[in-house]
Amino acid sequence: MGHQIKIQRVERGTTKSYYVNFPAALAEAAQIEKGEALEWLVEDRNAFLLRRVKPKKSILKDRAPLT
């Protein structure tokens, strides 16, 4: 499942920033809390990974991998 977003560019004087709006449905599904630290990892020019700085315990039970 994917959610399409648009990157916003804001210029203030000599500085510029880019903003990403994170869909509320994804944040709620991942139980992301206000102020929680996340970090971007760049896999390549086309793939970015967002992960928690302090991982939360999975709600899924440990199970054997699918074969």
Secondary structure, DSSP 8 states (H G I E B T S, - for coil): ------EEEEEETTEEEEEE---HHHHHHTT--TT--EEEEEEETTEEEEEESS----SS-------
